[in-house]
Amino acid sequence: MLTSVETFEQIVRQQGLLELVNFLLQLPKADVVPVRLRTKQLYREMNDWRMDRAQQFPREREPQLFLAGLATFSKQEALGRNFNFPWNFNYDNGKDQRGHKELFTQVLLHSRPAWFTSWLQRVTRGNSWEVIDYAQLRELAAADLVEYDPWLFAQSLAHRLNRYNRNHEGHSKDFEAHILRQLRADTVMLERDVPLLFDFDTAADSAAIYQSKTNNTIAWIALLRELVASGHLDRADILTRCLLALRRDFRRPLLTWFKNLFLELKPTVAERLARQAELVELLAHPLPLVINFALDQFKDLWAEADFAPAPLLLYAESLTTRQDLKTGLRNLLSAFEKLLKRAPELAPTVARLAGSALANADAAVQERAAKLLASLLNAKKPLLTAEEAAETTDTIGLYADLLASAARTVLTPFLAASTAIADQLENAPAGYAPLAEFRPEVSPATAIAPVQDWHELLFLTGQVLQNDNPAAFERWLDGLLRLRSQFPADYPELLMPYLKQAFQWELQDKPANQIALILANYQFGNSRNGHRQLILALLISWYTRFAQPKVPEIVLTDQQYSNPDPLLRVEQRRLVAAEQALLAPAAPLPLLSTPSHAPHWVAPTTLVQKLLTYQAAGQFPDTADLTLALARTAIGAEEDMAQALAMLPQLQHDGVRELLRQLLAPEATEGAAPVAAVNAPSKSMMKSIVTSFGRIISYKHQQPANATIPLEESLPWLRAVVARTRYPEAVLENLRPLSDYPGVAEPWQPSWHFEEKSHTYKQSWNKEKPEVTNVWQELSVATTHQGQVPPSPLLLYSLHARLSQSTNYYLWSLVADLPFLLTVLPNNPAPLHWHLVRTACRTDNMGSEARDLLLIFLRSLLVPGPRFEESTSLLLAVSLTHSAPTCRALALEVLLNAIAAGRLVPAALGEAMGRLLASGFAPVQRLADALAQTRAIDAATDDALRQLLAALLPQLPFEPLRNLRKLLEPYADLMARTRQAVPASVQERLRVWRAQASLKKTIDALLG
């Protein structure tokens, strides 16, 4: 005879819900716990993704497990994350699930679980769409199966309209009237539960009944309006509740819904006057949406006798300085004029508020405040005392440096009294000019301290595994080499916590002997490999005492959905050299490319000293390591370069000595060849180099990553790297015999343009607009000879030039690897930046991965570096007009930082931004918002922005763009502040745009 557990399992696997319910209703109390345990085990089998699908419990039989859990679970099991509400019990519109609710209710009535209310709350909080049906919830509450919980009932009621879409197959034309009849008949719902919609964050804003025959929807706003009109809901109560709900910290769409409901009821002046206190309290809300709504309700109340302005004026003090309020502030300042006609005694208060509004970045707000102040100071019947007028004039003088052209024009008579501003303009410093030459700081203040001991090295391992701190990784790698002799005998055991952190799934709950076996045979696979995988491979090698080098096993070739950056292959070769040095019995020598000074510079003297160490040990440096060291050398640190030059005669290798002389020698005189002539290597040499690095052109087979590249054969290519490091933008004719590949004799400076893209989709349900076409502009970087491999894998500045763009899955790989890649080419980052433009900037909203790439790039610009060239300026332009606010905010910080450091080239950035705006790639408003935050910082910033706009405006089309006025007004302000003449190219555009009435006033001021 079968036991209860065996019978239960046979039913849940093979029979229906009715048989299961009959079994559960007759289940003896002694068998409840065994059935509970078996139910938990079956739930685990169903949800365990690691099990083979054939061994898993069928998910389509989850309703059986749910009813079993409902009958047997305690509170601990019921509130677990896997015990959810199957959709079969929530709707009644399918033949296969009709009657499920009745079975559900039978089990509940039999077991009456005390945890049921808490479980419903957990399920609803996890997914509001799983909330139980409102009618069923009321039935369960009437049967004392559910405790009355206001939050739960509010959620269920809000979703009631959505239920009609699933539980009713069709809707007649008078279906809204049918719904209203149901609602009006339910007095409990109207009196007790409808008010709850205003107390909790619910789905009332999105719940709706869709009528397929008429393409109309029935929403809560329309229903509540009708219920108020028929008197079933108290109009005064609903109006007040809308305002109280707007004070709460709800979602923006829900706040919009409460606002729309209030407006839908069309409150009268008397009703709004009766709710002055509630409206005034909305002015303290953090969202402009709510504040603008409240101010809009006051529009026609200012002149009413029952209106009390004092509370509103108290809140207005904090509104005038808010930069996110524009329309509302303009309305408020206009209303002050009406208020003064009724209560002239408030003039001093209004003058103080208008004066503080002059600090607002919006030009229209400033102009409105200026007009209000001018009317106060020029009133025929004085509204201010002499002291108050003098104080107001002084306030205007304080803000004079922040005024836009329109506000400045209005307040000119009062600004003339302020001699301090005039003196400041007369004594303003010289204009902005980009930095001629960048000089890295190589001093004790920027020196990077090496890892001191084993304990610090172990602690640093945790930071390295985060893969977002290249400086920590370089120190850790250097510590591995320098401190090998200090490793304790049991150091693999001390590494175990970090290994478990890095390989959580593979090593979880595994014994030590099994962990050693797993790591020894660990395979990284062929896809999604990057810098993190190189670090993990080195960590495994360290754990195994370098008995089996792991770094060479990492596959860094193009795979499906994965294109690793080509610079990583050079880094892999460097790490292979480090791994081999740690494996050798002799003491490891330091890597040449380890940065010696922040953020990632190699001091010239440090590089030469390390080369002398290699010479003393009778070893040749690894060519990949030497290549990265040359790219990271602090060119421009004149004192250190001179000391390094004096040390060069000690180097015995002629090729290396001449290589460093070319890198460190003073600038060549004008007309002289900056680089010595280099002959092209023989074909056999080129084949040897390419093959030895594992870069066969076909990419079908990869050679061992630890194959060495002889130093002698690499010298011609290293000279090309040195030349391009020292002279990033020069055309070096002496290198042309070496190769005509981009990045050798000529820098890789691709052209870029915009391509119009479109996508059409059909919406058959919409008879008015059955077909929709979306059109956008896509930024494209010209890439010729795609897939052609550079003549040497050591040509760092050529590796990105002709990458294949057929799949273009570089984006996903770059997100994790970009922090390290940005440290590889500090003297000449242009090739990597062009690759970023091509990969992450095709549109202004390519998704979160592209946004994250831009944020990483922008953060890298906050540290000292060379001035921005074209690709960097283009990336900054895209970031300043990006759809993500976080990206625009950080880009603005970079812009101001670059001006202060002299890195910005205004003409290049202005031209790039002009082309972006002219093509429709991004709206003008985004740039205008950024410029509004840069006003009157200092004279250098003003002049840099003037130059930027002078280069931007001629790029715009003759047909004025939307919001063009918001660019012209800051430009007019900058021209007045810097006292410069308008360039001829800008004047040409201005004369054409002058035909538009909205621009005429600003343009006339510019043209004089």
RASULWO-V314665 format. One record per helix or strand of 2 or more residues. SS is the DSSP state (2 for helix, 1 for strand). FROM is the first residue (numbers start at 0). LEN is the number of residues. If there is no record, write none. Layout:
ss=SS from=FROM len=LEN
ss=SS from=FROM len=LEN
This chain:
ss=2 from=3 len=11
ss=2 from=16 len=9
ss=2 from=28 len=19
ss=2 from=58 len=14
ss=2 from=74 len=4
ss=2 from=86 len=3
ss=2 from=99 len=12
ss=2 from=115 len=11
ss=2 from=127 len=3
ss=2 from=133 len=9
ss=2 from=149 len=9
ss=2 from=159 len=8
ss=2 from=174 len=11
ss=2 from=186 len=12
ss=1 from=207 len=4
ss=1 from=215 len=4
ss=2 from=219 len=10
ss=2 from=234 len=12
ss=2 from=251 len=13
ss=2 from=268 len=5
ss=2 from=275 len=9
ss=2 from=287 len=10
ss=2 from=308 len=11
ss=2 from=326 len=16
ss=2 from=343 len=14
ss=2 from=362 len=15
ss=2 from=385 len=13
ss=2 from=399 len=3
ss=2 from=404 len=6
ss=2 from=411 len=4
ss=2 from=418 len=8
ss=2 from=453 len=11
ss=2 from=469 len=13
ss=2 from=483 len=3
ss=2 from=490 len=12
ss=2 from=503 len=4
ss=2 from=511 len=9
ss=2 from=530 len=13
ss=2 from=550 len=3
ss=2 from=566 len=17
ss=1 from=600 len=2
ss=2 from=603 len=14
ss=2 from=622 len=10
ss=2 from=637 len=13
ss=2 from=653 len=11
ss=2 from=682 len=10
ss=2 from=710 len=16
ss=2 from=732 len=3
ss=1 from=751 len=11
ss=1 from=770 len=11
ss=2 from=809 len=12
ss=2 from=829 len=11
ss=2 from=847 len=13
ss=2 from=869 len=11
ss=2 from=884 len=17
ss=2 from=905 len=14
ss=2 from=923 len=9
ss=2 from=938 len=15
ss=2 from=964 len=14
ss=2 from=983 len=10
ss=2 from=996 len=11
